[in-house]
Amino acid sequence: MSQTTVAFDPTYPTAKTSRPSLTNQLQAAFEHARRLTAMHEAGSVDVAIAWETVEELRNVQRCRQTAAPSSFALYCAANPDAPECRSYDV
């Protein structure tokens, strides 16, 4: 019999109408990884995948925190008709 591994995929669409926040997804992935670590040996493929998912979600969270809009982007959002904020298709 072959072993089937199911990984947590935060981008997979669910039947729910609203998606959980990134913080909730990270907490759920962390708890899942901790439980798998307690159930299986540390060298298990399932455990490694679970912890890799936690790291990927942490990286996404870090990127979102550091991706603050620039002063120019804020200016253009407040003044969309300003000449320097206009964009033209060439």
Secondary structure, DSSP 8 states (H G I E B T S, - for coil): ---------TTS--SSSS---HHHHHHHHHHHHHHHHHHS-TT-HHHHHHHHHHHHHHHHHHHHHH----HHHHHHHH-TTSGGG-----
